[in-house]
Amino acid sequence: MLEEYERFTDPGTIKELELLAKDLKGVRVLHVNSTKEGGGVAEILHRLVPLMNELGIECHWEVIRGDEEFFRVTKKLHNLLHMPGGKTLEPSDVVTYMRYTFENAAHIDTDPYDIVFVHDPQPLGLIVKKKKGQRWVWRCHIDVSSPEEEAWKFVETFVNSYDATVFHIPEFVREGVKVPTFIIPPSIDPLHEKNVELEEEFVRSVVERFGIDPERPIILQVSRFDRLKDPFGVIEAYRIVRKRIDCQLVLAGSFASDDPEGEEVYSEVLKAKGEDPDIHVLNLPPDSHIEINALQRGADVVVQKSVREGFGLTVSEAMWKGKPVVGSNIGGIRRQIINGVTGYLVNSTEGTAFRIKQLLLDEDLKRRLGRNAKERVRRSFLITRHLKDYLILIHSLLKGL
C-alpha cells in the first residue's frame, strides 16, 4: 500500500518512513476514540492504522461505548473546552462521565500495548488503566487554549497523568499542560474515496442527482451539523452573494454517532433555509465519501465558516481538489489557507460574501489559487507526513531520542 503513495510525495519519502519504522518493528500501539464513523479522527485512523501495521508496528484501534446520556455530557464538555460560556459541568455530568469511563476501562484491554493513543476528551479518563512501562499519549483534536475554567480543571488532572500530549497547532495548547507536548497537524489520504480523482461526467451526475444545477455557480460547505461550523452564517453570506450572482448553496454533512446535537442543528438549518430552492441541505450517511468528493469537485467555491475549529480537514480536502477555500481566520484553518495565495481568510459574514463574489467573478484568480492550494496540501497535509510525525513521536517516547 505504501508504494501507492509515491506518485503523490517527494522522492525518498517512502524510504524514509521504512527507515524510521525499522527500529520499531513489533512495538504494540493502540488507538482509542469515540466513533468508527463520522468526523476527521475516524477517517484518519481508518488509514493510519493499516499503514502502521504495514511498517511492522502492531497497531490496533478500539472505540469506547456510551449511550445518549454519555455523549450529551461529552458534547457539553467538548463545547466548554472550545470556549467559555454556557453552563458548566454539573456534578451529575461528572458522575455520568466517570461511570462510563470505568465501564469502558473494563472492556477495553490496554495491557498488551507499549503505546496508547487516546483521542479527544471522550475517552480521556481511560488513563486510569495505565500500567508501569507503558507510554500514554493524549491526542487532542480541539482548541483548548481558552476553555471554561471549571471544565478544564476537570480534565487537567487526567491530561497531566499522560506521558505526552499532541495538538494540531501551538496556539491550541493550554497553559497548565505539564507533560511534553508535540505539534502534529492532521492529514488527508489521497487514496481515500473522498480524495481520489473522479471523471467529470461522474461528478456532474452526482451533482444533478442532488437536484443541483451544474451550469450555475455552486458554493459548498461540508461539515457536521454543528453550531460551531456556523451553517447559519454561511446561509447569510450566500444571500448577500445572491443579490448580485445567480448561484446555489450546498450545505452537506452528516450526524456523527458521538454528537447528539446533530439532528437538532440539522432541523434548525432546514428552518433557516426556508423556501429557497437554491439552498440544498444534504444530510448524508457517514460513508458518503464518493458523494462528498464529487460535490467538492463540482463546487466553484468552498467555504468553511467555523466560529471555532480544531483543524478543519474539509479545507485540505477541497484544496487537494484544486478549489480555493474561503475560511474563517481561526484555528487550524489559518494554518492551511495562505491568504490570497491558496484561498482567503475572513473574519465576518460580509467578508465571506465579498471573497466568494470575488472568486465567482474572476475565473483566472479562482484557477490560480486552486493550483496553489493543491500543492500546499501535497507538501504539508498528506497522510505520509502524518505517519512520519507519529513514528518520530513513538521513537522519542520509547527510545529516548
C-alpha positions as CSV (number, residue, x, y, z in Angstrom):
1,M,0.0,0.0,0.0
2,L,2.8,2.4,0.9
3,E,4.2,2.3,-2.7
4,E,0.9,3.7,-4.0
5,Y,1.7,7.0,-2.3
6,E,5.0,7.5,-4.2
7,R,3.3,9.4,-7.0
8,F,2.0,12.0,-4.6
9,T,5.1,12.5,-2.5
10,D,8.6,13.8,-2.9
11,P,11.3,11.2,-3.9
12,G,12.6,9.3,-0.9
13,T,9.5,9.8,1.3
14,I,8.5,6.2,1.5
15,K,12.1,5.0,2.1
16,E,12.4,7.5,4.9
17,L,9.2,6.0,6.5
18,E,10.6,2.5,6.2
19,L,13.9,3.6,7.9
20,L,12.1,5.3,10.7
21,A,10.0,2.2,11.4
22,K,12.9,-0.2,11.2
23,D,13.7,0.0,14.9
24,L,10.0,0.0,15.9
25,K,9.1,-3.4,14.4
26,G,7.0,-5.4,16.9
27,V,6.1,-2.3,19.0
28,R,2.4,-2.5,20.0
29,V,0.3,0.5,19.6
30,L,-3.4,1.1,20.5
31,H,-5.6,4.0,19.3
32,V,-8.8,4.7,21.2
33,N,-11.5,7.2,20.2
34,S,-15.3,7.6,20.4
35,T,-16.6,6.6,17.0
36,K,-15.8,4.4,14.0
37,E,-17.6,6.6,11.5
38,G,-18.1,10.3,11.1
39,G,-15.5,13.1,11.7
40,G,-11.9,13.5,10.8
41,V,-10.5,11.4,13.6
42,A,-12.2,8.2,12.5
43,E,-11.3,8.9,8.8
44,I,-7.6,9.3,9.7
45,L,-7.5,6.2,11.9
46,H,-9.1,4.1,9.2
47,R,-6.0,4.7,7.0
48,L,-3.3,5.3,9.6
49,V,-3.7,2.0,11.5
50,P,-3.2,-0.2,8.4
51,L,-0.2,1.8,7.3
52,M,1.4,1.4,10.7
53,N,0.8,-2.3,10.5
54,E,2.4,-2.4,7.1
55,L,5.5,-0.9,8.6
56,G,5.8,-3.7,11.1
57,I,4.2,-1.9,14.1
58,E,1.4,-4.0,15.7
59,C,-1.4,-1.4,15.7
60,H,-5.0,-1.8,16.8
61,W,-8.0,0.5,17.2
62,E,-10.7,0.4,19.9
63,V,-13.9,2.5,20.2
64,I,-15.4,3.4,23.6
65,R,-19.1,2.7,24.3
66,G,-21.7,5.1,25.5
67,D,-25.4,5.9,25.3
68,E,-27.1,9.2,24.5
69,E,-26.6,10.5,28.1
70,F,-22.9,9.9,28.0
71,F,-22.4,11.6,24.6
72,R,-24.5,14.6,25.6
73,V,-22.2,15.1,28.5
74,T,-19.1,14.7,26.4
75,K,-20.5,17.1,23.8
76,K,-21.1,19.6,26.5
77,L,-17.5,19.1,27.7
78,H,-16.3,19.4,24.1
79,N,-18.1,22.8,23.7
80,L,-16.9,24.1,27.1
81,L,-13.3,23.2,26.3
82,H,-13.6,25.0,23.0
83,M,-14.7,28.3,24.6
84,P,-16.0,29.8,27.8
85,G,-19.7,30.4,28.1
86,G,-22.8,28.3,28.7
87,K,-23.5,26.1,31.7
88,T,-20.5,24.4,33.3
89,L,-20.4,20.7,34.1
90,E,-22.8,19.7,36.8
91,P,-22.0,17.0,39.5
92,S,-24.3,14.7,37.6
93,D,-22.3,15.2,34.4
94,V,-19.1,14.2,36.2
95,V,-20.8,11.1,37.6
96,T,-22.0,10.1,34.2
97,Y,-18.6,10.7,32.6
98,M,-16.8,8.6,35.3
99,R,-19.3,5.8,35.3
100,Y,-18.8,5.3,31.5
101,T,-15.1,5.7,31.9
102,F,-14.9,2.8,34.3
103,E,-17.3,0.7,32.2
104,N,-15.1,1.3,29.1
105,A,-12.0,0.6,31.1
106,A,-13.4,-2.8,32.0
107,H,-14.0,-3.9,28.4
108,I,-11.0,-2.2,26.5
109,D,-7.8,-4.2,27.1
110,T,-4.9,-1.8,27.1
111,D,-2.5,-4.1,28.9
112,P,-0.7,-5.6,25.8
113,Y,0.4,-2.3,24.4
114,D,3.5,-0.3,24.6
115,I,1.9,3.0,23.4
116,V,-1.7,4.0,23.9
117,F,-3.1,7.0,21.9
118,V,-6.3,8.4,23.4
119,H,-8.1,10.8,21.1
120,D,-10.1,13.7,22.4
121,P,-12.0,14.2,25.7
122,Q,-14.5,11.4,25.4
123,P,-12.0,8.5,26.3
124,L,-9.6,10.8,28.3
125,G,-10.3,9.1,31.6
126,L,-9.0,5.7,30.4
127,I,-5.6,6.8,31.7
128,V,-6.8,5.2,35.0
129,K,-5.7,1.9,33.3
130,K,-2.1,2.9,32.6
131,K,0.4,0.4,33.8
132,K,4.1,0.6,34.5
133,G,6.3,0.7,31.4
134,Q,3.5,1.9,29.1
135,R,3.5,5.3,27.4
136,W,0.1,7.0,27.1
137,V,-0.5,10.0,24.7
138,W,-3.5,12.3,24.7
139,R,-4.1,13.3,21.1
140,C,-6.3,16.5,21.4
141,H,-8.1,17.4,18.2
142,I,-9.7,20.6,19.5
143,D,-8.6,24.1,20.6
144,V,-8.3,24.1,24.4
145,S,-6.4,27.4,24.7
146,S,-9.2,29.3,26.3
147,P,-11.7,26.9,27.8
148,E,-14.3,27.3,30.5
149,E,-12.2,27.1,33.6
150,E,-14.2,24.5,35.6
151,A,-14.3,22.2,32.6
152,W,-10.6,22.5,32.2
153,K,-10.0,21.8,35.9
154,F,-11.9,18.6,35.5
155,V,-9.8,17.3,32.6
156,E,-6.5,18.8,33.7
157,T,-5.7,16.0,36.2
158,F,-6.3,13.4,33.6
159,V,-4.2,15.2,31.0
160,N,-1.2,15.6,33.2
161,S,-1.2,11.9,34.0
162,Y,-0.3,11.2,30.4
163,D,3.3,10.9,29.2
164,A,2.7,13.3,26.3
165,T,0.1,15.4,24.6
166,V,-0.4,16.1,20.9
167,F,-2.0,19.2,19.5
168,H,-2.7,20.3,15.9
169,I,-1.0,23.7,16.3
170,P,0.9,25.5,19.0
171,E,-1.9,28.0,19.7
172,F,-4.2,25.2,20.8
173,V,-2.0,24.2,23.8
174,R,-3.5,25.2,27.2
175,E,-1.3,26.7,29.9
176,G,-1.1,24.1,32.7
177,V,-0.3,21.2,30.5
178,K,2.8,19.9,32.3
179,V,3.7,16.9,30.2
180,P,5.7,17.1,26.9
181,T,3.7,18.5,24.0
182,F,4.1,17.6,20.3
183,I,2.6,19.5,17.4
184,I,1.2,17.2,14.7
185,P,-1.3,18.6,12.2
186,P,-3.8,16.1,10.9
187,S,-3.9,15.0,7.2
188,I,-5.9,13.6,4.3
189,D,-5.3,10.4,2.4
190,P,-5.1,10.9,-1.4
191,L,-6.1,7.2,-1.9
192,H,-9.3,7.5,0.2
193,E,-12.6,7.5,-1.7
194,K,-13.1,11.1,-0.6
195,N,-10.0,12.3,-2.4
196,V,-9.4,10.1,-5.4
197,E,-9.7,11.5,-8.9
198,L,-13.1,11.4,-10.5
199,E,-14.3,11.6,-14.0
200,E,-16.1,14.9,-14.9
201,E,-19.1,13.0,-16.1
202,F,-19.5,11.2,-12.8
203,V,-19.1,14.5,-10.8
204,R,-21.8,16.0,-12.9
205,S,-24.1,13.0,-12.4
206,V,-23.7,13.2,-8.6
207,V,-24.4,17.0,-8.6
208,E,-27.5,16.5,-10.7
209,R,-28.7,13.6,-8.5
210,F,-29.0,16.0,-5.6
211,G,-31.1,18.5,-7.6
212,I,-28.2,20.9,-8.0
213,D,-27.7,22.7,-11.4
214,P,-24.2,22.1,-12.6
215,E,-24.5,25.1,-15.1
216,R,-24.8,27.7,-12.3
217,P,-22.1,28.6,-9.7
218,I,-22.1,26.3,-6.6
219,I,-21.0,27.4,-3.1
220,L,-20.3,24.5,-0.8
221,Q,-19.7,23.9,2.8
222,V,-19.0,20.3,4.0
223,S,-19.2,19.8,7.8
224,R,-21.1,18.1,10.6
225,F,-24.3,19.8,11.5
226,D,-22.8,21.7,14.4
227,R,-23.4,25.3,15.6
228,L,-19.6,25.8,15.8
229,K,-19.5,25.2,12.0
230,D,-21.9,28.3,11.6
231,P,-24.1,27.0,8.8
232,F,-26.4,29.9,9.5
233,G,-23.6,32.4,8.8
234,V,-23.0,30.6,5.5
235,I,-26.6,31.0,4.5
236,E,-26.4,34.7,5.3
237,A,-23.3,35.1,3.2
238,Y,-24.9,33.2,0.3
239,R,-27.9,35.5,0.5
240,I,-25.6,38.6,0.2
241,V,-23.8,37.0,-2.8
242,R,-27.2,36.0,-4.4
243,K,-28.2,39.7,-4.7
244,R,-25.5,40.0,-7.4
245,I,-24.8,36.5,-8.7
246,D,-27.3,33.8,-9.6
247,C,-25.7,31.0,-7.5
248,Q,-26.6,28.0,-5.4
249,L,-25.6,26.9,-1.8
250,V,-24.9,23.4,-0.7
251,L,-24.6,22.5,2.9
252,A,-23.5,18.9,3.0
253,G,-23.0,17.0,6.3
254,S,-24.0,14.0,8.4
255,F,-24.5,13.1,12.0
256,A,-21.6,11.7,14.0
257,S,-22.6,8.9,16.4
258,D,-20.9,10.8,19.3
259,D,-22.7,14.1,18.6
260,P,-26.3,14.0,19.9
261,E,-26.9,17.7,18.9
262,G,-26.5,17.0,15.2
263,E,-30.2,16.2,14.5
264,E,-31.3,19.3,16.3
265,V,-28.9,21.6,14.4
266,Y,-30.0,19.9,11.1
267,S,-33.6,20.9,11.8
268,E,-32.6,24.4,12.6
269,V,-30.7,24.7,9.3
270,L,-33.7,23.4,7.4
271,K,-35.8,26.1,9.1
272,A,-33.2,28.8,8.2
273,K,-33.2,27.6,4.6
274,G,-36.9,28.4,4.3
275,E,-38.4,28.0,0.8
276,D,-35.3,28.9,-1.2
277,P,-34.9,26.1,-3.8
278,D,-31.3,27.0,-4.4
279,I,-30.2,26.1,-0.8
280,H,-29.5,22.4,-0.7
281,V,-29.2,20.9,2.8
282,L,-27.9,17.4,2.4
283,N,-27.9,15.0,5.4
284,L,-25.7,12.2,4.0
285,P,-24.8,8.8,5.5
286,P,-21.3,8.9,7.2
287,D,-19.9,6.7,4.4
288,S,-20.9,9.0,1.6
289,H,-17.2,9.6,0.7
290,I,-17.6,9.5,-3.1
291,E,-20.5,11.9,-3.0
292,I,-18.6,14.4,-0.9
293,N,-15.7,14.0,-3.3
294,A,-17.9,14.8,-6.2
295,L,-19.6,17.7,-4.5
296,Q,-16.2,19.3,-3.7
297,R,-15.0,18.8,-7.3
298,G,-18.3,20.2,-8.7
299,A,-18.2,23.3,-6.4
300,D,-16.9,26.6,-7.7
301,V,-16.0,27.9,-4.2
302,V,-15.8,26.0,-0.9
303,V,-16.4,27.7,2.4
304,Q,-15.5,26.8,5.9
305,K,-17.1,29.4,8.1
306,S,-16.5,27.9,11.6
307,V,-16.6,30.0,14.7
308,R,-14.2,27.6,16.4
309,E,-12.3,24.8,14.7
310,G,-10.0,22.1,15.7
311,F,-8.3,21.9,12.3
312,G,-11.0,21.6,9.6
313,L,-9.8,18.8,7.3
314,T,-12.6,19.6,4.9
315,V,-10.4,22.6,3.9
316,S,-7.5,20.4,3.0
317,E,-9.9,18.0,1.1
318,A,-11.2,20.9,-1.0
319,M,-7.7,22.4,-1.6
320,W,-6.5,18.9,-2.8
321,K,-9.2,19.1,-5.5
322,G,-7.8,22.4,-6.7
323,K,-10.5,24.5,-5.1
324,P,-9.9,27.9,-3.5
325,V,-11.4,27.9,0.0
326,V,-12.9,30.9,1.9
327,G,-12.3,30.1,5.5
328,S,-12.6,31.7,8.9
329,N,-9.4,33.2,10.2
330,I,-9.3,30.9,13.2
331,G,-7.6,27.7,14.5
332,G,-6.3,25.2,12.0
333,I,-8.0,26.9,9.1
334,R,-5.4,29.7,9.2
335,R,-2.6,27.1,9.1
336,Q,-4.0,25.6,5.9
337,I,-5.0,28.7,3.9
338,I,-2.3,31.1,2.9
339,N,-4.4,34.3,2.5
340,G,-4.5,35.5,-1.1
341,V,-2.4,32.6,-2.3
342,T,-4.4,29.4,-1.7
343,G,-7.7,30.9,-0.7
344,Y,-8.9,33.6,1.6
345,L,-9.2,34.0,5.4
346,V,-12.2,36.0,6.6
347,N,-13.4,37.5,9.8
348,S,-17.1,38.2,9.1
349,T,-20.2,37.2,7.2
350,E,-19.7,40.2,5.0
351,G,-16.1,39.4,4.4
352,T,-17.1,35.8,3.5
353,A,-19.6,37.1,0.9
354,F,-17.1,39.5,-0.6
355,R,-14.4,36.9,-1.2
356,I,-17.0,34.4,-2.6
357,K,-18.1,37.1,-5.1
358,Q,-14.5,37.9,-6.0
359,L,-13.8,34.3,-6.8
360,L,-17.0,33.7,-8.7
361,L,-16.4,36.8,-10.9
362,D,-12.7,36.1,-11.7
363,E,-12.1,32.7,-13.3
364,D,-8.3,33.2,-13.6
365,L,-7.9,34.1,-9.9
366,K,-10.0,31.0,-9.0
367,R,-7.8,28.7,-11.1
368,R,-4.5,30.2,-9.8
369,L,-5.5,29.9,-6.2
370,G,-6.8,26.4,-6.8
371,R,-3.5,25.2,-8.2
372,N,-1.6,26.7,-5.3
373,A,-4.0,25.1,-2.9
374,K,-3.4,21.6,-4.2
375,E,0.4,22.0,-4.0
376,R,0.1,23.3,-0.4
377,V,-1.7,20.1,0.6
378,R,0.7,17.9,-1.3
379,R,3.6,19.3,0.6
380,S,2.1,19.6,4.1
381,F,-1.1,17.8,4.7
382,L,-0.9,14.3,3.2
383,I,-1.1,11.1,5.4
384,T,2.6,10.2,4.7
385,R,3.7,13.3,6.6
386,H,1.3,12.5,9.4
387,L,2.7,8.9,9.6
388,K,6.2,10.2,9.7
389,D,5.4,12.5,12.6
390,Y,3.8,9.6,14.6
391,L,6.9,7.4,14.0
392,I,9.1,10.2,15.3
393,L,6.9,10.6,18.4
394,I,7.0,6.9,19.1
395,H,10.7,6.9,18.8
396,S,11.0,9.7,21.2
397,L,8.8,8.1,23.8
398,L,10.3,4.6,23.6
399,K,13.9,5.3,22.6
400,G,14.5,8.5,24.5
401,L,15.6,10.4,21.3
